[in-house]
């Protein structure tokens, strides 16, 4: 396990140090090789700007099947983590981006294959098995989702069963600066070096239980995001996107209180209490004036979450009177078609969150469409800022303003009603 001490530059090697010739694109069709190689040549200058450094990547074999298991913070993680091993990789990706007209074919050519979230996707597992049998390195994110605050999420239970079933050789990759490069809530990236620690390859004995494998992967994958000592870092407009993640002021808890300070893109201020903070590259919130600073954005978010509690309510008097915990006048609910080819609208109009669930489209003689907290299997925020809701009957997408606020409220109520431990929104 890493000791968590700050990184120093001499421990890490860049892709250009002692570079070996890239070859061995086994398993790729000619057209895929052309796109892969063309993309590699096109983004080589970008890799230099990212200052990509690695530790342990030269221990990864150039041949043979293996699973590469990294933590997940940014959209470009699959490309960064697969770059240093000097061999092409395949990666399991959320099915949604692969349906986009231009993005989908390009990602597939680079090695992506789809996995539908929160369901048993037999086709994805068969494709993974085929690729592994063909000798590929396959990138899978054990957390299943990008972290909003840089903290390592819980590892999905299925990863241990997968490793055990196919008797996989495993490499762990800890991306220890990725969150600072581009926080999930941020609109713009920052100029931060990208450092990755590789551990492995590892082989688990056949007698090891899936639960023990999952726990070992969790321990090895867990890391603290940190900026390397002496590294040059820059950022601009670093506060843009933050008011959506901090949907209440961390000081006075006013709903939608934060806004980016005009002409000062690295600052946020509360409209209610007038307190102001400067956002730093390491996501620290420095108080502008005589009030509390926050160690990082995550701790500010923790303050908001704890204030509203496991069954969050905006207006407690309104909740006691009408049973409404959160409300908005405009929303749209879509349901995935049975053939998984797109979504169709099933309800739109006012949206209410109650102690029983969510109600959409109430009004007139029409009964609202309801989804009960007790029936929700999973809640997450997906590409395009939509709240995704999974029930035993189907997959839904909720289109609403303040996506992260609604995602958090529904997720917290679901966990509380079902007696589940509190966990971060995925």
Helices and strands as residue ranges (DSSP letters): G 9-11, E 13-14, H 30-50, E 53-55, G 57-59, E 66-70, H 77-81, E 89-94, G 97-99, H 103-109, E 112-115, H 122-133, E 137-140, H 158-166, E 169-175, H 178-181, E 195-203, H 210-221, H 242-245, E 258-260, E 267-270, E 276-279, E 285-287, H 297-308, H 316-322, E 324-328, E 332-336, E 343-348, E 351-354, E 357-360, E 369-372, G 373-375, E 376-382, E 386-391, E 395-399, H 403-418
